[in-house]
Amino acid sequence: MSDGVSAAIELSDPSDPRVAAYSTLSDAALRRTTDAEHGIFLAESSVVVRRALAAGMRPASFFLAHRYLDSMADVFAAHPDVPVYTGTDETMQSITGFHLHRGALAAMYRPQARSVASVLDGARRVALLDDVADHTNVGAIFRSATGMGVDGILLSPRSADPLYRRAIRVSMGTVFSLPWARVEHWEDTLAGMSDTGWTVAALELTEQSVDLDDPTLAARDRLGLVLGAEGTGVRPETLDACDVHVKIPMYRDVDSLNVSVAAAVAFWQLRPV
Ligand SMILES: C[S@@+](CC[C@H](N)C(=O)[O-])C[C@H]1O[C@@H](n2cnc3c(N)ncnc32)[C@H](O)[C@@H]1O
């Protein structure tokens, strides 16, 4: 049995079809690829690759700069049927089309999508992302949610994909472990949560907003925290579907916080008591 490192396949041709998954295809195009049942996503950095594997993600191939090969030998040994490709930093960059912060990549099969019901089952705190389209913000929200006891995340149809390369990296791989689901019928889902014992709270500065440290909020048994996009905030139709609006009081003429910062403050303040 090969140790993976010595069997690594050296690449130099940017158009090599064996690494098409890593080439300048957009991640959106990757999702539509037909070579895998549920499409492919890219995990970047050895830490993120290891976290993805630990969370049960299945690798299609590995692609690492020479200097990373030895440190990942145990990973290759655990997946003897998965091809390992390698090359210089320059080759990797010309194939991937993006600057690599870490020279370790894996192409992985997208996991089966979860249902909304499975995310809510047994949860006490969930975050709901209302068209948060920025991948960095989505990744940062996943990281804070995981670290502060939020049980899951629901995403509106136009929120960014948590399995986009940048979202994965910023989340430090928490997108693999924290349950999440894409919601098809957004306002209906919020209404359904309200009808089944959830308090759905919009984090937004509106005329009706109560302060974040209102003690009745953290005392709620099941709380959904809705977060909005940078430019638009929580959309009016979403605000209408929420049970309560909540604000983090602002000082010194600063209008609002970045959504991932507001999320972290709220997750901590409203953790279940
Ligand atoms: C940058 S803010 C959007 C501000 C938007 N331009 C507006 O004026 O409504 C992005 C999101 O972060 C959250 N957020 C930011 N600051 C907040 C605050 N002080 N209180 C409550 N939520 C806040 C909200 O969910 C908001 O939709």
PDBQT file of the ligand as one rigid body, heavy atoms in Angstrom, charges set to zero:
ROOT
HETATM    1  C1  LIG A 301     -24.934  46.836   8.937  1.00  0.00    +0.000 C 
HETATM    2  S1  LIG A 301     -26.426  46.295   9.558  1.00  0.00    +0.000 S 
HETATM    3  C2  LIG A 301     -27.591  46.937   8.370  1.00  0.00    +0.000 C 
HETATM    4  C3  LIG A 301     -27.941  48.304   8.637  1.00  0.00    +0.000 C 
HETATM    5  C4  LIG A 301     -28.929  48.831   7.609  1.00  0.00    +0.000 C 
HETATM    6  N1  LIG A 301     -28.239  49.648   6.674  1.00  0.00    +0.000 N 
HETATM    7  C5  LIG A 301     -29.996  49.584   8.297  1.00  0.00    +0.000 C 
HETATM    8  O1  LIG A 301     -29.847  50.789   8.402  1.00  0.00    +0.000 OA
HETATM    9  O2  LIG A 301     -30.940  48.946   8.751  1.00  0.00    +0.000 OA
HETATM   10  C6  LIG A 301     -26.501  44.600   9.187  1.00  0.00    +0.000 C 
HETATM   11  C7  LIG A 301     -27.285  43.774  10.165  1.00  0.00    +0.000 C 
HETATM   12  O3  LIG A 301     -26.563  43.696  11.379  1.00  0.00    +0.000 OA
HETATM   13  C8  LIG A 301     -27.458  43.646  12.484  1.00  0.00    +0.000 C 
HETATM   14  N2  LIG A 301     -27.169  44.818  13.319  1.00  0.00    +0.000 N 
HETATM   15  C9  LIG A 301     -26.162  45.692  13.154  1.00  0.00    +0.000 A 
HETATM   16  N3  LIG A 301     -26.163  46.616  14.116  1.00  0.00    +0.000 NA
HETATM   17  C10 LIG A 301     -27.186  46.322  14.926  1.00  0.00    +0.000 A 
HETATM   18  C11 LIG A 301     -27.696  46.903  16.128  1.00  0.00    +0.000 A 
HETATM   19  N4  LIG A 301     -27.144  47.981  16.660  1.00  0.00    +0.000 N 
HETATM   20  N5  LIG A 301     -28.777  46.337  16.707  1.00  0.00    +0.000 NA
HETATM   21  C12 LIG A 301     -29.356  45.245  16.161  1.00  0.00    +0.000 A 
HETATM   22  N6  LIG A 301     -28.915  44.637  15.040  1.00  0.00    +0.000 NA
HETATM   23  C13 LIG A 301     -27.842  45.171  14.428  1.00  0.00    +0.000 A 
HETATM   24  C14 LIG A 301     -28.847  43.651  11.904  1.00  0.00    +0.000 C 
HETATM   25  O4  LIG A 301     -29.338  42.338  11.781  1.00  0.00    +0.000 OA
HETATM   26  C15 LIG A 301     -28.639  44.301  10.548  1.00  0.00    +0.000 C 
HETATM   27  O5  LIG A 301     -29.642  43.937   9.636  1.00  0.00    +0.000 OA
ENDROOT
TORSDOF 0
